[in-house]
């Protein structure tokens, strides 16, 4: 059961970080985007290793991806509101 939670959280965090990566790319912040890309790769690798060994872990991976994307966009919306102008 622990591996399923780890897989869910790995994809959840990956998608939150991926949202930040895309924002950095969109803002042409090369160093920041590169750092986010490296972090995304490392965290996502945990999930890939887990679901490669146990295909049932694709279910928590997909749920984590869905929830992480939703949370990442919500976080991004809040950041946009806090910007001056």
HELIX and SHEET records of a PDB file:
HELIX    1   1 UNK A    2  UNK A   26  1                                  25    
HELIX    2   2 UNK A   30  UNK A   53  1                                  24    
HELIX    3   3 UNK A   57  UNK A   82  1                                  26    
END                                                                             
